């Protein structure tokens, strides 16, 4: 009996490990539906969205450390005029959360110049000359807000919608709701550049209370992104297959005794996935066969942008191969000396942002161009996000403090109004000007889910008797930015 016919038999008969062991969990011990049985046998089986999706994949670019969007996209003539003066009291109205450095004087870098680009007339600073060429592909959200002003807490909220560990990340929700488009690759992959894993690590791509199979799979930088994936040299494929079959039998016996153990089911899935990934994953992230022109497009010819360019090139290859959610966390260029390994510029902002902008500018511009040329931008959403912004006042004379009250994020890709700006900050770039247009993390998540064909109100999971959803009890789709 073939694999497909055996699987169909198990689903239709309601028997086998997935169906038989878990039938007792249903109210009244009823029979499983075919769809439910299929999910239990393969929890990452592809599922239908709530309505036709605008996009197939998301590339989520987390700018770790929180860049000053006042120095990248949010040009404020009044801030230029008032630089060096105390912040007028009117701009501080409603601010209750104090930042670690206190309120200083308004600050403007003397090295920054500004220019408008494209038919949209979007403002870019001189830090992003390559990305500026793609102004008309970008949908700016200049009224972003969040809660908290501590990196680890706000990063957790950016990824999971909560300030405390335990909730699923957005990528995990999408994996749970839609399954895998490519059965040989994880539906949710995490990439990062630099010489160390991002701060707080896997809690930011956790499955939370969802079954463990939906958590993100982290790919390391370098030539061997997946630890222990290759089969040992002296071990044949047949020997490995026999071992996996034995492990599956033993784990199935355990699964019948502990049907609620999602870690066990995730382990079953991961063994089989790892077996298939030995062929699929190295090919999907192998950039060695990319053309010299493509490598140059992503900035691989510059040591500052090389490592970030490599992970973005891998991100493009992954969405080409059906990965639904690729989370890219910015690190720091290898071989560049600095006390700070992120965008976190409490002092020496010009030096820090000069390096960080050079690291991401050409690779992100290259990604947008490459996706467009390959016909992938219509089906892929690129999200440029950070845990919060930075204040319009200075800190330590040459830096900026944390700002959760008003900052810029952007998206580009299918289903959006390209070359469009939603919302704005006040005249000095400190707070959202129109509170009705404030965009919290929940709203950003709801909009991404909408583009994936998912209603955030109907994407639910029963946890401890409570029907949970990605946006907790908040969130609204930003309809004004949808095409």
N, C-alpha and C positions, 0 to 999 in steps of 0.2 A: 504493500500500500504506500503510495507517495506521501510526502510530507503534507501537501495541500489537501489531499483527500482524507488523510488521517485527521488533520485539524478540523476539516468540515464535519467528519463523522462525530468527533468529540463535541463540537458545538451543537450539532443537530440533536444528538442523543442526550445532551446535558450531563455527560459522564466525564471521566478523566479527573486529573488532579484539580484543575481550576473549578470545573462545574460541580463535580461530585463532592469535594471537600467543603465547598462553600454554600451549597444549597441550603444547609441547615441554618445559615445566617439570615436567610430571607424570612420576612414575616410569615409565620405559618408553615415554614419549611417548604415553600412552593418551588416550582421548577424555575430555572433561570431562563430568561429570554435569550435568543441567539446573540444579540448584541452584548448583553451582560456577560454571557459565557465567553465570548470572543475576547472581551477586555480582561477577564480573569486569566485566560490562557495566555494572552499577550497584552499586558497593560499598555504597551506602546503601539498597539495597532492603530492605524490611521482612523480618525473620526471626522465626521462632518461638522462644519461650523454651524452656528445658528442661522446665518444668512450668507449670501455670497461675499467672499472676502475680497478686499481690494489688493491685498498683498499676500505673499507666501512666507516671507522671512523678515526678521528684524536683525539689524546690526546695531547694537546698543553701545555707543561710545561713551563710557564713563570717564570724564576728565577728573581724575583722582587728585584731591587736595584743594579743589575749588578755585578755578581761575577767576581773575577779575574781568568780568564781561564789560565793565566800564572801560577797560583798556583794550578790548577786542572788537565789540559790536555796538556798544551803547554810547554813542557820541552825545555829549551834553555841553552845549555852548555856555550855559550859565555856570556849570562847574568850572569851566576854563576861566571865566571871569572872576569867580569867587574864590579861586584857589588861594590857600594860605590864610583864609579867614575862618573864624569859628562857624560851626554849622548853625544856621538860623533855627530858632526854636520851632518854627512852623514845620520844618522838615522832620523833626524828631517826635512830632505828635503821634501818639498811639504806640510808640516803641516801648515795650515793657521788658524785653529780654536784654540784659546787658551783655556785651561782648567782653572778651578777656582783657582787652587793652583800654577799655573806656573810650569815650568820644573825644577824638582829636580834631585837628583843623582839616578843612577840605584840602584834598591833595590831587594834583595833576602831574603826570610825568612830563618832563620837558623834552623827552626823546620821542614822544608819540606824535605822529601826524595822522590825519584822517582824510578819507576820500569816499565818495559815493560810487557805487558800481552797478552796472547792468541797467536794464529798463526799470527795474524795481527801485533803483536809487538807494539800495541798502548801504549803510555805513559800515566800513571796515577800517581798522587801524592798520598802520604800517607793519604790525606784527604778523599779519595774515595775507600776504600778497597773492599766494596761490589760491587759497580758498576763496578770496574775494572774486576771482574770475568766475565762480559758480554761484554768484549771488542770486541769479534768477531761478536756480534749482531749489533754493532754501526757503523753508517756512519758519520764520522767527517767532518765538514766544517770549516777548520781552516783559512779561508780567508774572514770572515764575516766583513762587513763594514756597516755604517749607516751615517745619517746626524744628526747633533745636539749632544750636550753633556749635556743636561738637562733631568732629569728623566722623568717628565711628558710629555715633547715634544717627546722624543725618544720612550717612551712606546706607545704613540699614534701612532707613525709611525710604530712601530713593529706590532701593531694590525690592523691598518687601511691603512697604506701606506702613510699617510699624517702627516704633522707637526701641522695641525690645525684641530679642531673638525669639524664634518660634513660629513665625509666619512664613509661608512659602514666598519665594521670590517670583517676580513677574514671569521669568522664563519657565519656572516650574509650573505655574498656572497654565501657561500656553501648552507645555508638554502634556499636562494632564488633560486639558480640554481637547487637544487636536491629535495627540499621539505623534508618532514619527512618520515623516514623509519618505524617509529612506531607512529601511529596516537594518541596514548595515552600519549606520552611524547614529550617535545619540541625537535626539531632537534639540538638545540644549547644550551648547559648548561655551566654555569660558576661556578667553585668551588674555594674556598680559605680557608686557615687555619689561625688560630690566632684569636685575639679578636676584629678585626675591618675589615671593607671592604677595599679593596685595594685603594691606592691613585688614585684620579680622578674618581674612581668608574665606573658607567655605560657608560660613554663616550667611554670606551675602549671595550665595547661589544655592542655598539650601531648599529642600522640598518642604521644610516645616512640618505641619501636621498632615500633609499629603503623603501618600506612599513614597518610600525612599527612591523608587525607580525614576521619579520625575525630577530629581535634583540635577544640577548642572555638572557636566564632566569637564574638569579643568585640563587644558592642554598647556604644557610648559613651553617656554621659549626654547629655541635651539633645534638641533637636528633630530632629537628624540623627544617629541612633545608628550608622548604617552608612556609612562613608566611601565616596564615589564611587559610590553605588548608583544614583542617579538618572541617567537617560539625558540627555545634553546636549540643550539646547532645540532646536538646529537639526538634530538627528539623528533620523530617523524610525525607527519600529519595524522597518520592512522593511530599512532599511540596517543596523541593528544585527544583525538575524537573518542577513543575508548575511555580515557580518563573522564572526559566531560560527560559521557553517557552514564558512567557509574556515579559521578557526583550528582547528576540530575536525578537518578533513581533514589539515592539516599536523601537528597533534599526534598524530593516529593513525599517520601515517607514522613519526614519531619513536618512538611507543610500540611499534611492531613491532620497531624496532631495539633498544630498551631496555625489555624487558618487566618488569624488576624495579624500574623507576623509579616508586616510589609517589608522588613529588612531581608527576610528570607526569600520572598518573591523577587525582590530587587536583585539579590545575589544570583538567583536562578537566571534571571534575565541578563545580568551582567556577564556571566560566564559565556552564554551563547553569543551575546553581542561582541564580547572581546574576541571570540573565535573568528567571527566574520570581520571584525575591525582589523585583524592582522593584515588583511588585504586592502580593505576599503579606506581605513583611516590614513595610513602612510601616503597613499596616493592622493587623498583629498587635501592634505596639508603640505605636499611636496612642491615647493616653489622652484626647485632647481631647473625644471624644464620650461619655466616662464621665459618669455623673450627678454632680451636685454632692454628693449624699449619699455616693456611693462615694468621691469624692475626699476628702471630710471624714473618712470611715472610715479611710482610709490616712494621714491626717495631712498632707494637702497644703495645709491652711490654716495651718500653722505653719512658719515659715522653718527651724526646727531639724530638723523631721522631713520636710520637703517633698521633698528630693532622694532620701532613702531610700524614702519612700513611693511616689515615682514609679517607682523600679526594681522595687519589689515589686508594684505594680499591673501593670507590664509583665510581670513573671514570671508572674502569674496569667493574663494574656492569652496568653502563650506556651504555657503548659500546656494552656489551652483549645484552642489551635490545634495540639496534637499534639507539641510539643517534649518530648523525653523527659527531658532533664537541663538544668536552669537553675541555674547557679552564681552566686550573688550575693555579692559581696565588699563589706563595709562600708567606706565611706570616712569623710569628715568633713563636717559641715554647712557649706555655703557661707555665707560672711559671718560666721562665728564665729571669733574670734581665739583661737589656741592654739599653743603650741610643739609639741604632739603632735597628729598627724592620725589617731589611731586610739585603741583601748582601752588602749594601752601606758602605764599609769600607775605609773611608778616613784616619782613624787611627786605631790602634789596630787590624790590619787585622788578625793576628793569632787567637786572641780570637774570633772575629766575624765569620770568616770562619770556625773555629773549631766547633762552634755551628751550623751554617747554613749547613755545609757539613754533620754533624752528623744527622741533621734533614731530609735531602733529600736522603742521600746515600742509606740506607737500603730500604726505601720505593720505590725508583725508580728501584733499582735492583730487588726488589720483584715484581714490576709491570712487568718488562721485562720477568722475569722467569714465572710469572703466566700467562701472555698472551701467551707465548710460549707453556706452558704445556696444555693450554686449546684450542690450535689451533687458537688463535685469533691474534697472531702477524703477520701472513700472510695477514690479512685483516684490520689491524690497524696500523696507523702511529703514533709513539711517537716522538714529537718534543721537544727538550731541547733548549730553546731560552732565550735571555736577551736583554734589550734595548741597551746595548753596553758592551764593556769590560772595563778593567782597565789598566792603564799605567804601563810600565816597570820601570819607575822612582817612587820613593817613595814620600809620602806626610805626613807631620807631623811626619816624622821619622819612622813610623810603619804602614803606610797605602798606598793606591794607589788612583790616581785620575781617572777621566772618560776617556775612550778611544774609540772613534768611528772609528778609522782608521784600526784596525786589531784585531780580537778576534775569539774565537771558539764557534760554535754552533753544535748541532748534531741531527741526526734523526735515528730512528730504526723502522723496520717493512717491510711491503709488498712493493714490487716493487723496492727495493734499493739493491745496492751492499753492503752486510754486511761486516764488518771488513775492510772498505775502508776509506781512508783519501783524501779529496779534498782540494787543496790549502795549503798555509802555510804563516806564518808571517816572518818578517826579523829575523836576528840573535839575536835580543834582544826582539822580540815579540811585537814590537810597531806598525808596519804598515804591510799591505799585501805585500808580496814579489813580486808577479806577478800580476800586476793590471788587466791583462786579465782574471784572475781567481777570482777577487773580487766578493763577493756574497752580494748584497744589499737585503734589506727587500723585494723589488719587485721580485727578483729572487727566494727567499725562498717561497713567496706566489705562484708564477707561478708554481713552482715545486710541491708544495702541491696540488694545483688545478689539475695539470696534473695527479698525482697519483689517484685523486678522479674521473678521467675520464672527466675533464673539461679543455677546451682550454681557457687560460686566455684572449686571444684576442677575443674570441667569447662569453665570459660570459659578457653580456652587459645589461645596463639599461638606458632608455632614461630619462635624467634629465635636465629640462629647455632647451630642444632642443639639448642637447649634449649627444652623446652616451658614457656613462661612463663604465669603466671596473675596475676590482679589482686592477690592477697594474698601474693605471692612464695612463701614456704614456710610461712606462718603462717596465722592466722585461723580463727575459729570463729563460727558463727551464734549470736547471743544468743537462744536458743530461749525463754527465760523471758519475754521481752517480746512474743512473738508471740501474736496472738489465737487 
